[in-house]
Amino acid sequence: MFSVHATRLRRFLLASAALTSLAVLDLPAALAQQAREPLPPVEISPAQSRKLARPAGRDAQSPRRAAARRPAAASAAPKPVVPTAAAQTPLNTNAIAVSASRLGLTVREIPATVEVISAETMREQGYRTVSEVAQGAVGVTSGDNPAEPGAFSMRGFTNSQINTLYNGIKIGPQNMTSRVMDTANLEAVEFLKGPASLISGEGAAGGAINFVTKQPHTGAIRNEADFSWDSLNSFRAHYGSGGSTNVDGLDYRFDVSRSSLNGFADDINTKTLDVSGQLNYRISDSLKIWGAIEYREDRSKAYWGAPLVPIAFSGSHATTGIVSGNYFNRTDLGAVTIDDRTFNTNYNVLDNRNVAQEVWLRGGFELRLAPDLTLKSQAYGYGAERTWLNNEIEAFDSTTNRVYRERFYVAHSQRLVGNITDLIWDANIAGFDNRLVTTLSSSYLDFVRPGAANFPDDSVSLVNPDRGYYGLLTTKQQTARIDDEALSFEDRLKLTRTFALVGGLRVEHIGLDRNSTDKTGLVNAGFPFSQSWVPTTGRIGYTWEAVPGLTFFSQYATGADIAANNIFLLNPTDPLNLTTARTYETGVKHLFWDNRAEWSFSAYDILRTNVYAAAGGMQLNLAGRQESKGVELAASVRPIEPLRLWGNIAYVDARYADYDFVGGSFSGNTPPNVPRVVANAGASYRFFAPWAVEIGIIGRHVGDRYNTDANVLTLKAYTVADVYAFVDIPKTVFNAVDQARLTFRVRNIADKRYAIWGDPFYPDQILLGAPRTYEISAAFKW
């Protein structure tokens, strides 16, 4: 095993050597240049203090605030900020992704693949939910499966193999805590690819996705409002306001959004409400405090998919291009299809519901202890109540030619408290600029899960089913408590003005306590039980700016997580070893042509061991190893001012290994919901007279996927496209607002029917993508 690992490491280092050799050869000259021109230290910019550039007018009004922003030492540099429209690069690599590094680095300065989707991009591309944002990212797919809303696939990994973060905080396993989320209150969505345990803790083999709420800024108060309506009778509305108050040093941000999104199937609707606010108060030149609160709610009438049906039964109603293959689960269906009579059919019971209510409380301070030493700390509390009451199984039975249905109920009562404290030290070590961040974090998660102890079932006709009601419900209860404490170090050492080493180490303690009772309240056999782990994970890499704007990077990173992707399916008799992951990655990021063009490329090799995989019927298999290798390419260019072109493509080869079980083997198979190829492309052109008008098209291609580890059923590849046109109305028309925009958008313009997702726990049914819809929206800023 060690020899294999050593061989991989040698290959990785040889590949990296080709990128670093020139820097090494020129090291003496570079060191001399470093001595002549010392580098200013990179200034940290935490998520809670992201700001736009402050206007000079505020400086004139507030001498104390202007003094507070002056460098504490002669060598200090201004803080990096989230890019304004003028500073934004084509791929947004000027942004600071706090989920990727605590060092305050821009995307170009991090030795990893990081993508930041800004609020402006979300608005222009028409991304209404975080799942739609993910579908526009490089190599990412998503599906709003009602059991796990906001499920993602990235670099060959899915669901809880990808950490979901909220303002940099993990709230628990993704497949249990994620919800449908509107984008209106978000400032950015960050995608960090590959094992990410160094920053976000356990559970990040495929990477991490961070949702960042809108932040206060210093300056004049700015307001915004936007509205939309589509042909499914869906609507969205949002109002936001932020800026500086009359209290010197006090800035605020407030947002409220409401949406009601209707599905294409009968009786499908998702309502969301999000209210968020934050205050930042700079008490003195060296001390700032802040506090934030957020309430989120979503209520859904859920769509659980269309059943797989034998082609022989559907006859002329059989479709092509959605699924293919032979399927056997409850009964032998033979060659299967999606029956076109089920496109708009909802098999859920009439009294179904998916409901969640969430509350966030966050607060902290930033204290400059010395010119080169800063202490930051934030405490947080989170509470959630979630309920699912549905018919979840829709399996066609070839012996009766009816659809077998089975009910499921589960609820969550979750409480999370924690603290994250950073000590940032800027130093000069033997003439080299260095930044060290030491982080101490702790959290306590309490999870109570009442669930069904019986599962009512029945059979209904395939066409025009009698939906009925849930019926008798008997419950039992499970609990889980997870304690997490971690000490981590992250460091950046600049050996030259262009070459930097970036690395970190995290030592973490994870404690799990589980209990389970039956419907009478008696404790089940083997419960309660406890387990603890102490994983050590980290990252080491480099960035080398070979010429201005052209940066090469490589990294080696590791991750660890609790083996089962659902902690409530992990039994005391299961092996309780941690799942571990490692990645080798190398690539290049290039910004050129006077910041009008940008491209990035990365190649990676990820190995995850001791993997638990989903088997039908809420069971888990021990899959041994999961291997993933691939490449990603993204580019964007504005050749002339009115024209913008962009595109990205990702290829991944993901495989199971050592996946053997009684009766067979899935070794060599591809994990569910992992396409080999994902590609996006878009183009827009803006006409500037007499009013500014822009037209654009966005295309997306997703390759073949499988819905289970058995790989017997293929979700066929699909290509869809959206078109849009918007007009910016001059202030002379609407004097009350500074900016007004009207947009018309057609989604899935070719009305393509396709399979968007398959849940391996419910392999008898497939989630279909939305058909063609039309949308009109209006946005105002003043």
C-alpha positions in Angstrom: 0.0 0.0 0.0 2.8 2.4 0.9 4.6 1.7 -2.4 1.5 2.5 -4.4 1.1 5.7 -2.4 4.7 6.6 -2.9 4.4 6.0 -6.6 1.4 8.3 -6.9 3.3 10.9 -4.9 6.3 10.7 -7.2 4.2 11.1 -10.3 2.5 14.1 -8.8 5.8 15.8 -7.8 7.2 15.1 -11.3 4.2 16.8 -12.9 4.6 19.7 -10.6 8.3 20.0 -11.2 7.6 20.9 -14.8 5.7 23.9 -13.6 8.2 25.0 -10.9 11.6 24.3 -12.5 11.9 27.8 -13.9 11.2 29.4 -10.5 13.7 27.1 -8.8 16.4 27.9 -11.4 15.9 31.6 -10.9 15.6 31.5 -7.1 18.8 33.5 -6.3 17.8 36.4 -8.6 14.3 36.2 -7.3 15.5 36.3 -3.7 17.6 39.3 -4.4 14.6 41.1 -5.9 12.6 40.1 -2.8 15.2 41.7 -0.6 15.1 44.9 -2.7 11.3 45.1 -2.8 9.7 43.7 0.3 6.2 42.5 -0.2 3.4 44.1 1.8 1.5 41.5 3.8 -1.8 40.3 2.6 -4.6 41.8 4.7 -7.3 39.4 5.9 -10.9 40.1 4.8 -13.5 37.9 6.7 -16.9 37.1 5.3 -18.6 39.2 7.9 -16.7 42.4 6.8 -16.8 42.1 3.0 -17.3 45.5 1.7 -17.3 47.5 -1.5 -14.7 50.3 -1.8 -15.7 53.2 0.6 -16.5 56.5 -1.1 -14.4 59.5 -0.3 -17.4 61.4 0.9 -17.7 59.2 3.9 -14.0 59.9 4.8 -14.7 63.6 4.8 -17.8 63.1 7.0 -16.0 60.8 9.5 -12.3 61.6 10.3 -12.2 58.8 13.0 -13.4 56.3 10.4 -10.9 57.5 7.9 -8.1 57.1 10.5 -9.3 53.7 11.2 -8.8 52.7 7.6 -5.3 54.1 7.4 -2.6 51.4 7.5 -1.4 50.5 10.9 2.2 50.2 9.6 4.0 51.6 6.7 4.1 48.2 5.0 0.4 47.4 5.4 -1.7 46.8 2.3 -5.4 47.7 1.8 -7.8 44.9 2.4 -8.9 42.8 -0.6 -12.6 43.2 -1.3 -15.3 41.5 -3.2 -14.9 42.7 -6.7 -17.0 45.7 -7.8 -18.4 45.8 -11.3 -15.2 47.7 -12.4 -12.8 45.3 -10.7 -14.6 42.0 -11.5 -12.7 39.7 -13.7 -14.4 37.5 -16.4 -14.2 34.4 -14.1 -14.5 36.5 -10.8 -11.1 35.4 -9.5 -10.6 38.7 -7.7 -13.1 37.5 -5.1 -12.0 36.3 -1.7 -13.5 32.8 -1.0 -13.5 32.4 2.8 -14.6 28.8 2.5 -11.4 28.0 0.6 -8.8 29.7 2.9 -8.7 31.8 6.1 -5.7 33.7 4.8 -7.7 36.3 3.0 -6.5 35.2 -0.5 -8.2 35.9 -3.8 -9.2 32.9 -5.9 -6.0 33.3 -8.1 -3.8 33.1 -5.0 -5.2 29.7 -3.7 -3.5 26.5 -4.8 -6.9 24.8 -5.5 -9.8 25.1 -7.9 -12.2 27.6 -6.5 -15.2 29.2 -8.2 -17.3 32.1 -7.0 -20.7 32.9 -8.4 -21.5 36.5 -7.5 -25.0 38.0 -6.9 -24.6 39.9 -10.2 -24.0 36.7 -12.1 -26.9 35.0 -10.4 -29.2 37.9 -11.5 -28.0 38.0 -15.1 -28.1 34.2 -15.6 -31.5 33.9 -13.9 -30.5 31.6 -11.1 -33.5 31.5 -8.8 -32.4 28.7 -6.4 -29.0 27.4 -5.2 -29.6 24.2 -7.3 -29.7 26.4 -10.4 -26.5 28.2 -9.4 -24.8 24.8 -9.1 -25.9 23.8 -12.6 -24.0 26.8 -14.0 -20.8 26.0 -12.2 -17.9 24.0 -13.7 -18.6 20.3 -13.6 -21.4 20.5 -11.0 -24.8 19.0 -11.3 -27.7 19.1 -8.8 -31.2 17.8 -8.3 -33.9 19.0 -5.9 -34.9 15.5 -4.7 -37.5 16.1 -2.0 -35.7 13.7 0.4 -32.5 15.7 0.0 -33.2 19.2 -1.5 -30.2 20.9 -2.9 -28.3 17.7 -3.6 -25.0 18.2 -5.6 -22.6 16.1 -7.6 -19.0 17.3 -8.1 -15.8 15.6 -9.2 -17.4 12.2 -8.9 -18.9 12.7 -5.4 -22.4 13.4 -4.3 -24.6 14.3 -1.4 -22.8 14.3 2.0 -19.5 13.8 0.3 -19.8 17.5 -0.4 -19.9 19.9 2.6 -22.7 22.5 2.5 -21.7 25.6 4.4 -23.7 28.7 5.5 -21.4 31.7 5.8 -18.5 29.2 6.3 -20.4 27.1 9.0 -21.3 23.5 8.6 -24.7 22.6 10.2 -24.6 18.8 9.7 -24.7 16.1 7.0 -25.8 17.6 3.7 -28.3 14.8 2.9 -30.2 15.5 6.1 -30.0 19.3 6.5 -30.0 20.9 3.0 -33.2 22.7 1.9 -34.5 24.5 -1.2 -33.0 28.0 -0.9 -33.8 31.1 -2.9 -30.8 33.2 -4.1 -32.2 36.7 -3.5 -30.6 37.1 -0.1 -27.2 35.7 -1.2 -24.1 37.8 -2.0 -22.2 34.8 -3.5 -22.0 31.0 -3.7 -18.5 29.6 -3.4 -17.4 26.2 -4.8 -14.2 24.6 -3.5 -13.3 21.5 -5.4 -11.7 18.4 -3.8 -11.1 17.4 -0.1 -11.8 20.5 2.0 -11.5 19.3 5.6 -8.8 21.9 6.4 -11.3 24.7 6.3 -14.8 23.2 6.8 -14.1 20.1 8.9 -15.1 16.5 8.4 -17.2 15.4 5.4 -15.7 17.1 2.4 -14.3 14.4 0.0 -15.8 16.1 -3.1 -15.4 19.7 -1.9 -17.5 22.3 -0.2 -20.2 24.7 -1.3 -20.6 27.9 0.7 -23.7 30.2 0.7 -22.8 33.8 1.7 -25.6 36.2 2.7 -25.5 39.8 1.7 -23.2 42.0 3.9 -23.3 45.6 5.1 -21.2 48.1 3.3 -19.9 51.5 4.3 -21.3 54.4 2.3 -24.5 55.8 1.1 -27.6 53.7 1.7 -28.6 51.7 -1.4 -31.9 50.0 -1.9 -33.0 47.3 -4.3 -36.2 45.5 -5.2 -37.0 42.8 -7.8 -40.0 40.8 -8.9 -40.6 38.0 -11.3 -43.5 35.8 -12.6 -43.4 32.8 -15.0 -45.8 30.8 -17.1 -46.3 28.2 -14.3 -47.7 31.0 -12.3 -44.6 31.2 -10.0 -43.6 34.5 -8.5 -40.6 35.9 -6.6 -40.2 39.2 -4.7 -37.2 40.7 -2.9 -36.3 43.9 -1.1 -32.9 44.8 0.3 -31.3 47.8 1.8 -27.8 48.6 3.2 -25.3 51.2 4.0 -24.1 53.5 6.8 -26.4 54.8 9.5 -26.3 58.2 11.3 -24.4 56.5 14.1 -20.7 56.9 13.2 -19.1 53.6 12.4 -22.4 51.6 12.3 -23.4 49.9 9.0 -26.3 47.7 8.2 -27.8 45.3 5.7 -31.4 44.0 5.6 -33.0 41.6 3.1 -36.4 40.0 2.8 -37.5 37.6 0.0 -40.6 35.6 -0.8 -41.1 33.1 -3.5 -43.8 30.6 -4.7 -42.4 28.3 -7.3 -44.9 25.9 -9.0 -43.7 22.6 -10.5 -44.7 21.2 -13.9 -46.5 18.2 -12.3 -49.9 18.4 -10.7 -50.2 20.1 -7.3 -46.5 20.9 -6.9 -45.4 24.1 -5.2 -42.5 25.3 -3.1 -42.9 28.5 -1.0 -39.9 30.1 0.6 -39.4 33.1 3.0 -36.0 34.5 4.0 -35.4 37.4 6.3 -31.8 38.4 7.1 -30.1 41.3 8.7 -26.6 42.3 10.0 -25.0 45.2 11.8 -21.3 46.0 11.7 -20.1 48.6 14.3 -16.5 49.9 14.3 -16.0 51.0 17.9 -12.5 52.2 17.4 -9.5 52.0 15.1 -8.7 48.6 16.4 -12.1 47.0 17.3 -15.1 46.1 15.3 -18.1 44.1 16.5 -21.0 42.6 14.5 -24.2 40.7 14.8 -26.5 38.9 12.3 -29.8 37.2 12.4 -31.7 35.2 9.8 -35.0 33.3 9.5 -35.7 30.9 6.7 -38.8 28.9 5.9 -39.8 26.6 3.1 -43.0 24.7 2.5 -43.4 22.3 -0.3 -45.9 20.0 -2.0 -43.4 17.6 -3.3 -42.7 15.8 -6.6 -41.0 12.4 -6.1 -40.5 11.5 -9.7 -42.0 9.4 -12.5 -42.0 5.6 -12.2 -39.9 3.4 -14.5 -42.4 1.4 -16.7 -41.8 -1.6 -19.1 -41.7 -0.5 -22.7 -43.9 -3.5 -23.5 -46.6 -2.0 -21.2 -46.4 1.6 -22.4 -46.5 0.7 -26.1 -47.1 3.9 -28.1 -46.6 6.0 -24.9 -43.0 4.9 -24.4 -40.5 7.6 -24.7 -36.9 7.6 -25.9 -33.9 9.7 -24.9 -34.8 9.9 -21.2 -33.8 6.5 -19.7 -32.6 3.2 -21.1 -31.7 -0.2 -19.8 -33.3 -3.3 -18.2 -34.5 -3.0 -14.6 -35.4 -5.4 -11.8 -36.2 -4.4 -8.2 -39.6 -5.3 -6.9 -40.5 -7.1 -10.1 -38.7 -7.7 -13.4 -39.6 -4.8 -15.7 -37.3 -5.8 -18.5 -36.5 -2.9 -20.8 -37.9 0.3 -19.3 -39.1 3.8 -20.3 -40.8 6.8 -18.9 -44.4 6.7 -20.0 -45.5 10.0 -21.6 -48.8 9.9 -19.7 -46.9 10.3 -16.4 -45.0 13.5 -17.3 -47.3 15.7 -15.2 -48.6 13.0 -12.8 -48.1 13.5 -9.0 -48.4 10.2 -7.2 -47.9 11.8 -3.7 -50.8 11.7 -1.2 -53.0 14.7 -1.0 -52.0 15.6 2.5 -48.3 15.5 1.8 -45.9 18.1 3.2 -42.2 19.1 3.3 -41.7 21.9 5.8 -38.7 23.5 7.4 -38.1 26.5 9.6 -34.6 27.7 10.4 -33.1 30.4 12.6 -29.5 31.7 12.6 -27.9 33.9 15.3 -24.3 34.9 14.7 -22.1 37.5 16.2 -18.4 38.3 16.8 -15.6 40.8 16.9 -12.4 41.7 15.2 -9.6 43.1 17.4 -6.2 44.4 16.2 -3.9 43.5 19.1 -0.8 44.9 17.3 0.0 46.1 13.8 0.8 42.6 12.8 -1.6 40.6 15.1 -5.3 40.3 14.7 -7.8 38.3 16.8 -11.2 37.4 15.3 -14.0 35.4 16.9 -17.6 34.5 16.1 -20.1 32.6 18.1 -23.2 31.1 16.4 -26.4 29.3 17.2 -28.7 27.5 14.8 -32.1 25.8 15.2 -34.2 23.9 12.7 -37.5 22.1 12.6 -38.1 19.9 9.6 -41.0 17.6 8.6 -41.5 15.2 5.7 -44.9 13.4 5.4 -45.2 11.9 1.9 -45.7 8.9 -0.2 -42.1 8.4 -1.3 -42.0 5.1 -3.2 -43.6 4.9 -6.7 -42.6 1.5 -8.1 -44.4 -0.1 -11.1 -45.3 -3.7 -10.4 -45.3 -5.8 -13.6 -47.4 -8.5 -11.9 -50.3 -6.2 -11.4 -49.5 -3.4 -13.9 -50.1 -0.9 -11.1 -47.9 1.5 -9.2 -46.9 0.3 -5.7 -46.8 3.2 -3.2 -45.3 3.4 0.3 -45.5 6.2 2.8 -42.7 7.6 4.9 -42.6 10.1 7.7 -39.7 11.7 9.4 -39.1 14.9 11.4 -36.0 16.8 12.7 -35.4 18.9 15.7 -31.9 20.2 15.4 -29.8 22.5 17.6 -26.3 23.7 16.9 -24.0 26.0 18.9 -20.4 26.8 18.2 -17.5 29.2 18.1 -14.7 29.9 15.6 -11.7 32.0 16.7 -8.8 33.0 14.5 -5.5 34.5 15.4 -3.8 36.1 12.3 -0.1 36.9 12.5 1.7 38.7 9.7 5.5 38.4 10.0 8.7 38.6 8.0 10.8 35.5 8.4 14.4 35.8 7.1 13.2 38.4 4.6 10.2 36.4 3.5 6.6 37.7 4.0 4.6 35.1 5.9 1.0 35.0 7.2 -0.1 32.4 9.8 -3.7 31.8 10.9 -4.3 29.7 13.9 -7.9 28.6 14.3 -9.7 27.0 17.3 -13.2 25.9 16.6 -15.8 23.9 18.6 -19.4 22.9 18.0 -22.1 20.8 19.6 -24.9 19.3 17.4 -28.0 17.8 19.0 -30.3 16.0 16.5 -33.6 14.4 17.5 -35.3 12.4 14.7 -38.9 11.1 15.2 -39.7 8.8 12.3 -42.2 6.3 11.0 -42.4 2.9 12.7 -44.8 1.7 10.1 -45.0 2.4 6.4 -48.6 2.3 5.0 -48.7 1.1 1.4 -51.2 0.6 -1.5 -51.4 0.4 -5.3 -52.8 2.9 -7.7 -53.2 3.0 -11.5 -50.4 4.4 -13.6 -52.7 7.0 -15.3 -55.0 9.2 -13.2 -54.1 7.6 -9.8 -56.4 8.0 -6.8 -53.9 9.8 -4.6 -55.6 9.3 -1.3 -54.1 10.3 2.1 -51.2 9.3 4.3 -53.3 7.1 6.7 -52.2 5.5 10.0 -48.9 6.8 11.4 -46.9 5.1 14.2 -43.6 6.7 15.2 -40.3 5.9 16.9 -37.4 8.1 17.7 -33.7 8.3 17.1 -31.1 10.7 18.4 -27.6 11.8 17.5 -25.2 14.1 19.2 -22.0 15.2 17.5 -19.2 17.1 19.4 -16.5 18.6 17.2 -13.4 20.4 18.4 -10.6 21.3 16.0 -7.2 23.1 16.1 -5.9 24.2 12.7 -3.0 26.1 11.2 -2.8 27.7 7.8 0.3 29.4 6.5 1.4 31.3 3.4 5.1 31.9 2.9 6.2 34.1 -0.1 9.6 32.8 -1.2 9.7 35.4 -4.0 7.3 38.1 -5.3 5.8 35.4 -7.6 6.2 32.1 -5.8 4.4 31.2 -2.6 4.0 28.1 -0.5 0.5 27.6 1.0 -0.3 24.9 3.5 -2.2 23.9 6.6 -2.9 21.2 9.1 -6.0 20.4 11.1 -6.4 18.1 14.1 -10.0 17.4 14.9 -11.9 15.4 17.5 -15.3 14.1 16.5 -17.6 12.4 19.0 -20.8 10.6 18.0 -23.5 9.4 20.5 -26.4 7.5 19.0 -29.6 6.1 20.4 -32.7 4.4 18.9 -36.0 3.3 20.3 -38.9 1.4 18.9 -42.5 2.5 18.7 -43.1 1.7 22.4 -40.1 3.7 23.5 -37.9 0.7 24.4 -34.2 1.0 23.4 -33.3 -1.1 20.4 -30.6 -3.8 20.6 -27.0 -2.4 20.5 -28.1 1.1 21.5 -27.1 3.5 22.8 -23.5 3.5 21.5 -20.7 6.1 21.2 -17.7 6.5 19.0 -15.0 9.0 18.7 -12.3 9.8 16.0 -9.3 12.1 15.9 -8.4 12.7 12.2 -5.5 14.8 11.0 -6.0 16.4 7.7 -4.3 19.1 5.7 -3.1 20.7 2.5 0.3 21.6 1.0 0.7 23.5 -2.3 2.2 26.3 -4.2 1.2 29.2 -6.5 3.7 30.6 -9.0 2.8 33.7 -11.1 5.2 32.9 -14.0 4.3 36.2 -15.8 1.8 38.8 -14.6 -1.6 37.3 -14.7 -0.5 33.7 -15.4 -0.5 31.5 -12.2 0.4 27.9 -12.0 -0.6 25.9 -8.9 -0.4 22.4 -7.4 -1.6 20.9 -4.2 -1.9 17.7 -2.1 -4.9 17.7 0.3 -6.6 15.2 2.6 -10.0 14.9 4.1 -11.9 12.7 6.6 -15.6 12.1 7.5 -17.9 9.8 9.3 -18.3 6.8 7.0 -22.1 6.6 6.5 -23.6 9.4 4.4 -26.6 9.2 6.8 -25.7 9.1 10.5 -29.1 7.5 11.3 -28.4 4.5 9.1 -25.1 3.8 10.8 -25.6 0.9 13.2 -23.4 -0.2 16.1 -22.7 -3.4 14.2 -21.3 -1.5 11.2 -17.5 -0.8 10.9 -17.1 2.6 12.5 -13.9 3.6 10.8 -13.6 7.1 9.3 -13.8 7.5 5.5 -10.6 9.2 4.3 -9.8 11.0 1.1 -6.8 12.5 -0.6 -6.3 14.5 -3.8 -3.5 15.5 -6.1 -4.2 18.5 -8.2 -2.4 20.8 -10.6 -3.5 23.6 -12.9 -3.2 27.1 -14.2 -5.2 30.3 -13.9 -4.7 33.1 -16.5 -6.0 36.6 -16.6 -4.9 38.7 -19.6 -5.8 41.1 -22.4 -6.3 44.0 -20.0 -8.6 41.9 -17.8 -10.9 41.2 -20.6 -10.1 37.5 -20.9 -9.6 34.8 -18.4 -9.2 31.0 -18.4 -8.4 28.2 -15.9 -7.5 24.6 -16.2 -7.1 21.9 -13.5 -6.4 18.1 -13.4 -7.0 16.0 -10.3 -6.8 12.6 -8.9 -9.0 11.8 -5.8 -9.1 8.6 -3.8 -11.6 7.9 -1.1 -11.4 4.8 1.1 -13.8 3.0 3.4 -16.9 4.3 1.5 -20.5 3.6 2.4 -22.8 3.6 -0.6 -26.6 3.7 -0.8 -28.5 0.5 -1.5 -32.2 0.5 -2.3 -34.5 0.2 0.7 -32.7 2.6 3.0 -29.7 0.3 3.3 -26.0 0.8 3.0 -23.2 -1.2 1.5 -19.5 -0.9 2.3 -18.0 0.0 -1.1 -14.3 -0.1 -0.2 -12.7 2.6 -2.4 -13.9 5.3 -4.8 -11.5 6.7 -7.3 -12.0 9.9 -9.3 -9.8 11.4 -12.0 -10.6 14.3 -14.2 -9.9 17.7 -15.9 -11.8 21.0 -15.8 -11.5 23.9 -18.2 -13.3 27.3 -17.9 -12.9 30.5 -20.0 -14.6 33.8 -20.5 -13.7 36.7 -22.8 -15.1 40.1 -23.8 -13.5 40.6 -27.3 -15.4 43.9 -27.8 -17.3 45.8 -25.2 -20.8 44.7 -26.2 -19.9 41.0 -26.6 -19.3 38.4 -23.9 -18.5 34.8 -24.5 -18.0 32.1 -21.8 -17.9 28.4 -21.4 -16.7 25.5 -19.3 -16.3 21.8 -19.6 -15.5 19.1 -17.1 -14.6 15.4 -17.6 -14.5 12.9 -14.8 -13.8 9.2 -14.6 -15.2 8.0 -11.3 -15.1 4.4 -10.3 -15.7 2.1 -7.3 -12.9 -0.4 -6.4 -13.0 -3.3 -3.8 -16.8 -3.1 -3.9 -17.6 -6.7 -3.2 -20.6 -8.2 -1.4 -22.4 -11.4 -1.0 -23.8 -12.3 -4.5 -21.7 -10.0 -6.6 -19.4 -7.0 -7.1 -19.8 -3.4 -8.2 -16.1 -2.8 -8.6 -15.4 -0.7 -11.7 -18.9 0.8 -11.7 -19.7 4.5 -11.6 -21.4 6.1 -8.6 -24.9 7.4 -9.1 -25.6 10.8 -10.6 -22.1 11.2 -11.9 -21.9 12.2 -15.6 -18.6 11.9 -17.4 -19.0 15.2 -19.2 -20.7 18.4 -18.1 -20.4 21.5 -20.2 -21.9 25.0 -20.1 -21.6 27.8 -22.6 -23.1 31.3 -23.1 -23.0 34.4 -25.2 -24.5 37.8 -24.8 -24.5 41.0 -26.9 -25.5 44.5 -25.7 -26.8 47.3 -27.8 -26.2 50.7 -26.2 -28.6 53.0 -28.1 -31.0 54.4 -27.5 -31.5 52.3 -24.4 -29.1 49.6 -23.2 -30.5 46.2 -24.5 -28.8 42.8 -24.0 -29.7 39.5 -25.6 -28.1 36.2 -24.6 -28.2 32.5 -24.7 -27.1 29.9 -22.2 -26.6 26.2 -23.1 -25.9 23.2 -20.8 -25.0 19.6 -21.6 -25.0 16.8 -19.1 -23.7 13.3 -20.1 -25.1 9.9 -19.3 -25.5 8.9 -15.6 -26.7 6.0 -13.6 -29.3 6.0 -10.8 -27.8 3.1 -8.7 -24.4 1.5 -8.1 -25.5 -1.5 -10.2 -25.2 0.7 -13.4 -28.0 -1.2 -15.2 -30.2 1.9 -15.9 -28.9 4.9 -17.7 -30.2 8.4 -17.3 -29.6 9.6 -20.9 -27.5 12.7 -21.7 -29.4 15.9 -22.4 -28.7 19.4 -23.8 -30.9 22.4 -22.8 -30.7 26.1 -23.6 -32.2 29.3 -22.1 -32.5 32.6 -23.9 -33.1 36.0 -22.4 -33.3 39.7 -23.3 -33.3 42.7 -20.9 -33.5 46.4 -21.2 -32.0 49.0 -18.8 -34.4 51.9 -18.6 -32.8 55.3 -18.1 -33.3 57.3 -15.0 -35.0 60.0 -17.1 -37.9 57.6 -17.4 -38.2 56.5 -13.8 -36.8 59.5 -11.8 -37.5 57.7 -8.5 -34.9 54.9 -9.2 -31.3 55.0 -10.3 -31.4 51.7 -12.2 -34.3 49.8 -13.7 -34.2 46.6 -15.7 -36.9 44.6 -17.3 -36.0 41.0 -18.4 -37.8 38.4 -20.5 -36.4 34.8 -20.3 -37.3 31.5 -21.9 -36.0 28.4 -20.0 -35.5 25.1 -21.9 -36.4 26.8 -25.1 -36.6 23.5 -27.1 -38.9 21.9 -24.5 -36.5 19.0 -23.9 -37.8 16.1 -21.8 -35.0 14.7 -19.7 -34.0 13.0 -16.4 -32.3 15.4 -14.1 -31.7 13.2 -11.0 -32.1 9.7 -9.6 -32.2 8.9 -5.9 -30.4 5.6 -5.2 -32.6 5.0 -2.1 -35.6 5.2 -4.4 -34.3 3.5 -7.6 -37.8 2.7 -9.1 -38.5 6.4 -10.0 -36.7 9.2 -11.8 -36.9 13.0 -11.3 -37.7 14.7 -14.6 -36.4 18.2 -15.6 -38.8 21.1 -16.1 -40.2 21.7 -19.6 -40.2 25.1 -21.4 -41.3 28.0 -19.3 -41.5 31.8 -19.9 -40.5 34.4 -17.3 -40.7 38.2 -17.0 -38.9 40.1 -14.2 -38.2 43.6 -13.1 -35.4 44.9 -10.9 -34.8 48.4 -9.4 -32.0 50.1 -7.5 -32.0 53.5 -5.8 
